[in-house]
Amino acid sequence: MRSTWIAIAILVGLLLGCGRKSVADPKAGLEEQFRSMMSGVTLVGHSASSNRDGLSDEERYVIEKATKLTGDTWLLQARLQYGSHDIPVPVPVQIKWAGDTPVITLTDLTIPGLGTYTARVLFYRDQYVGTWSSQDHGGQLFGKLVHQH
């Protein structure tokens, strides 16, 4: 009789355990914050280039949507706006995490019509800062995130 009660207690424990919600993955929360931060946003800022003095005119990079694909790979549906150009570009990037801070990384990514680029861009609150390079020059960039309402 005692072994029957032990078996029932174990069975009930297993059944109750199966019904529990799993502990939330903290990275999932960070990824949701990143998706939200990078959807419907315009990066407004400047860059400095190794082949010229001073800062660029204002640059605008519109990110319409950020979608996680697999692992660390995300797709940014972007529109690159500079000068008289407005080019829609899907940009696959890797997101690495420095604690709770996302860092976009891309290495030797060819963007048709624009060239091949490497970049590391860190996002914190409503600001961004990073480095970039192309085949013949590079520099730094910085600015703020302006959310569309």
C-alpha positions as CSV (number, residue, x, y, z in Angstrom):
1,M,0.0,0.0,0.0
2,R,2.8,2.4,0.9
3,S,4.5,1.8,-2.5
4,T,1.2,2.6,-4.2
5,W,1.0,6.0,-2.5
6,I,4.7,6.8,-3.4
7,A,4.0,5.9,-7.0
8,I,0.9,8.1,-7.0
9,A,2.8,11.0,-5.4
10,I,5.5,10.7,-8.1
11,L,3.0,10.5,-10.9
12,V,1.1,13.6,-9.6
13,G,4.5,15.4,-9.2
14,L,5.4,14.6,-12.8
15,L,2.0,15.7,-14.1
16,L,2.1,19.0,-12.2
17,G,5.7,19.6,-13.3
18,C,4.7,19.1,-17.0
19,G,2.1,21.8,-16.6
20,R,4.5,24.5,-15.3
21,K,5.6,27.2,-17.6
22,S,9.3,27.1,-18.3
23,V,11.5,29.9,-17.0
24,A,11.6,32.7,-19.5
25,D,14.8,33.0,-21.5
26,P,16.4,36.4,-20.6
27,K,17.8,36.6,-24.1
28,A,14.3,36.4,-25.6
29,G,13.3,39.5,-23.7
30,L,16.4,41.4,-25.0
31,E,15.7,40.2,-28.5
32,E,12.1,41.5,-28.3
33,Q,13.4,44.8,-27.1
34,F,15.8,45.0,-30.0
35,R,13.1,44.0,-32.5
36,S,10.9,46.8,-31.1
37,M,13.7,49.3,-30.9
38,M,14.8,48.6,-34.5
39,S,11.3,48.6,-36.2
40,G,9.9,51.8,-37.5
41,V,13.0,53.8,-36.6
42,T,15.3,56.2,-38.4
43,L,19.0,56.4,-37.5
44,V,19.8,60.1,-37.8
45,G,23.5,61.0,-37.4
46,H,26.9,61.7,-39.0
47,S,30.0,59.8,-39.9
48,A,33.6,60.7,-40.1
49,S,35.7,59.2,-42.9
50,S,39.4,58.4,-43.0
51,N,39.7,60.0,-46.4
52,R,38.2,63.5,-45.6
53,D,38.2,66.0,-42.8
54,G,35.2,66.8,-40.6
55,L,31.9,65.2,-40.3
56,S,29.4,64.2,-43.1
57,D,26.2,66.0,-43.7
58,E,23.3,64.5,-41.8
59,E,22.8,60.8,-42.8
60,R,19.5,58.9,-42.4
61,Y,19.1,55.2,-42.3
62,V,15.4,54.2,-42.1
63,I,14.8,50.7,-40.6
64,E,11.3,49.7,-41.4
65,K,11.4,46.3,-39.7
66,A,13.8,44.0,-37.8
67,T,13.2,40.3,-38.0
68,K,15.1,37.5,-36.3
69,L,16.0,34.7,-38.8
70,T,18.0,32.1,-36.9
71,G,20.7,32.1,-34.3
72,D,22.3,35.5,-34.2
73,T,21.2,36.4,-37.7
74,W,18.6,39.2,-38.2
75,L,17.2,40.8,-41.3
76,L,16.9,44.6,-41.3
77,Q,14.5,45.9,-43.9
78,A,16.2,49.3,-44.4
79,R,16.1,52.3,-46.6
80,L,19.5,54.0,-47.0
81,Q,19.1,57.7,-47.4
82,Y,22.0,60.1,-48.1
83,G,22.2,63.0,-50.5
84,S,19.6,62.4,-53.2
85,H,19.6,58.6,-52.7
86,D,16.8,56.6,-51.1
87,I,17.6,52.9,-51.6
88,P,15.5,50.0,-50.2
89,V,17.9,47.3,-48.9
90,P,17.4,44.1,-46.9
91,V,20.5,43.9,-44.8
92,P,21.3,40.6,-43.0
93,V,23.3,41.2,-39.9
94,Q,24.6,39.4,-36.9
95,I,23.6,40.6,-33.4
96,K,26.1,40.1,-30.6
97,W,25.3,41.0,-27.1
98,A,27.5,43.0,-24.7
99,G,25.5,42.2,-21.6
100,D,22.1,43.9,-22.3
101,T,23.5,46.0,-25.2
102,P,23.0,44.8,-28.9
103,V,25.9,45.2,-31.3
104,I,25.2,44.9,-35.0
105,T,28.1,43.1,-36.7
106,L,28.6,42.7,-40.4
107,T,31.8,41.6,-42.1
108,D,32.6,42.1,-45.8
109,L,28.9,42.4,-46.7
110,T,28.3,43.4,-50.3
111,I,25.3,45.7,-50.7
112,P,24.4,45.8,-54.4
113,G,25.1,49.2,-56.0
114,L,26.8,50.5,-52.8
115,G,29.9,48.3,-52.2
116,T,31.3,46.0,-49.6
117,Y,31.2,47.0,-45.9
118,T,32.3,45.8,-42.5
119,A,30.8,47.5,-39.4
120,R,30.3,47.2,-35.7
121,V,27.5,49.4,-34.4
122,L,26.4,49.5,-30.7
123,F,22.9,50.6,-29.7
124,Y,22.1,51.9,-26.2
125,R,18.8,53.6,-25.4
126,D,18.1,56.0,-28.3
127,Q,21.7,56.4,-29.5
128,Y,24.1,54.5,-31.7
129,V,27.9,54.6,-32.2
130,G,30.2,52.5,-34.3
131,T,33.0,51.9,-36.8
132,W,32.7,51.0,-40.5
133,S,35.0,50.3,-43.4
134,S,34.7,49.7,-47.1
135,Q,37.3,48.4,-49.5
136,D,39.2,51.7,-49.7
137,H,38.3,53.7,-46.6
138,G,36.5,53.7,-43.3
139,G,35.6,55.7,-40.3
140,Q,33.2,56.2,-37.4
141,L,29.5,56.9,-37.1
142,F,27.2,58.1,-34.4
143,G,23.7,59.5,-33.9
144,K,20.3,59.0,-32.4
145,L,17.3,56.8,-33.0
146,V,14.1,58.6,-34.0
147,H,11.0,56.4,-33.7
148,Q,8.1,56.9,-36.1
149,H,4.9,57.6,-34.4
